[in-house]
Amino acid sequence: MPSLPKPLDRRQRRNRRPGLALVPVGDPSLVAERRPSAEWLRGTVAQWLAFWGTDEAKPTRLVELNALRRLFDCYDEVARCRRAVRKDGRLVEGSQGQRVAHPLLKYIDGCLKEMRAIEDRLGLNRRALVAMGASFASTQRALAETNQVIESDDDDPRIAAVQ
């Protein structure tokens, strides 16, 4: 079983492996905070490291890091639960001996809902990006209109007195 990669600050140039985000992106104060959790599965750690190499990671701020970790905790939890469901089967024996859906399926569904909510808040899916883009564009238009009104000299009493 391979061990986890060294922290970014302890890596040497010759130890780089393809696919891992080694160059800090975004907020420089996040470099130390970007270490993956030691409790995560290898697949979740690989996802975490790959995320930091994407364009979506660049605008990440320190205040968003807890939500981002919560998202990856959910990814990890869902992966663990899916393993258990695959092992036990989708239908298990209930308390009265009847066949019932595996209880973890309902838990997985709850985790997926939380993941979607966090992804929406952080703009990590297309729908959220479109909504954020529309919101950003309308805010920029409103600011441009406000600046235009402020910069217009028509109602400035100082200018009117001089003319």
N, C-alpha and C positions, 0 to 999 in steps of 0.2 A: 504494500500500500504506500503510494508516494506521499511524502510529507508536504505540508503547505509551503508556498513560496516564502522567501525571506521578506521582511518588511521593506518597503521601497527605499528607505534611507540606508539600509544595510546591504543593498545589492551592489554588485560590481558590474561594470560594463560587460564583461565577458559572460556573465550569467544570465543575460537577457534571453527570454524565450518568446517566440512569436505569440501574438494574441493577448499578451498581458500589458496593461496600461502602466508604463513605467515613468512616463513623462508627466509631471503634474499639469493638470488642466484646470481652468476655472480659478476659483478663489484659492490663493496660496495658503491661507490659514487652514484649509481642509486637508492638507497633505497628511498630517499625523492622524487625523480623524478618519481617513479613508481606509484604514486597515479593516479587513473582514473579521467578523466574529469568529472566535475559535470554536464555537458551538455549531456552526453551519456545516452542512454537507459539502463535499468537494464541488458538486455541481453548482450550488448556491455561491460558493466562493468564486468559482469561475465566472458566473454571471455578474457578480459584484465587480470583479476586476475588469471584465469586459465593458460594463456600464461606464466606468471612469474613462474609457478610451473613446466614448461617443460624443457627438455634438450636444446631446441632451444633458450631459454632465457638466458642460462648461458654465452654464449660468447658475449652478447649484450654490446656494449660500449656506453658511454655518447653521442658520436657524432652520433650514429645511433638512438637515442631516438626520434628525430623530425620525421624521416622517419617512425618509428614505430607508433608514435601518429597519423601521417597522414594516415597510413594504418587503424588504428582503427577508425579514423574519417570517412573513406570511408565505413568501415563495418557498422557503425552507420547510415550513410546517406542512404546506400542501404536498410537497415532494415526499415527506416522511409518511403522511397519511395515505397517499396513493400507493406507496410501497406496501403498507399494511393491508389496504383493501385488495391489492393484487394477490397478496399472500393468502388472505383469508377468504377471498371471493366477495362478489358484490352482495350476495345473499348469505346471511348467517342465521344461526338458530336463535330464536327469541326465547324469552323467559318461559313460555308455555310450550316450547318445542316446535313452534311454527317457524316458517321461513320469513325473515324480515330483511329489509335493506340494511346494509352495514351502517352502524351509527356514525362512523367517520364520514360518510358521504354528506350528511347534513352539516357537519363541522367544516368540511372542505368547501361547501357552498357558502357558508358564512365567511370563510377566509377569502374566497374569490370576490365576494361583494366588498369586503374591506380593501382588497387589493385594487379593485376598480376605482373605488373612492379616492384612494391615495394617488393612484396614477392620474386621475382627473385633476386633483389639486396641484400636482406637480407638473402637469402638462406632458405626461409621458405617453400619451396615445394621440392618434390623429384627431379624434373628436374634441379632446381638450385643447389641442393646439389650435384648431380652427376657432373654437370659442374664444380662446385667449387672444388669437390674432384679430378677431372681429372686435373684441373689447379694446385691445391695444390700439387698433386703427381708429375706432370712434373716439377714444381718449385723445389720441394725437390730433384728430380733427378739431375737437373741442378746444384743446390747448392752442392750436394754430389760430382759431377764430378769436379766442380771448386775447392772444398776443396782438393780433391785427387791430382789435378794438383799442387795446392799451396804447399801441404805437401810433394810432391815428391822432393827428394834431387838431382835429376839428373842434373838439370840446375842451381843449386845454385853455383855461382862463388866462394863463400867462402869455400864451401866443396871441390870443384874441385881443388882449390889451395893447400889445405892441403894434398890431396892424391897425 
